Amino acid sequence: MFDKDGSGTISIAELKEIFGGKDISDDVWKEVINEVDDNDDGEISYKEFVEMMLKMVSGDPEAKEEKEKDT
């Protein structure tokens, strides 16, 4: 759904397409990606996306760490 090119990651270009942010600078999108990009590849992997969603849903910035403790 978000991974338009089937690469397994979400890129800046895909974020722009998803959110209609063509008028938003790449620097802003880079900041968004950097918030969740654990492996520093400049894109959002499926795992990073799931962790970001868990944080958003729970409202708890530590949700990722607690989930990892449970597994």
Secondary structure as GFF3:
##gff-version 3
##sequence-region A 1 71
A	DSSP	beta_strand	9	10	.	.	.	ID=ss1
A	DSSP	alpha_helix	12	19	.	.	.	ID=ss2
A	DSSP	alpha_helix	26	36	.	.	.	ID=ss3
A	DSSP	beta_strand	44	45	.	.	.	ID=ss4
A	DSSP	alpha_helix	46	58	.	.	.	ID=ss5
A	DSSP	alpha_helix	63	70	.	.	.	ID=ss6
###
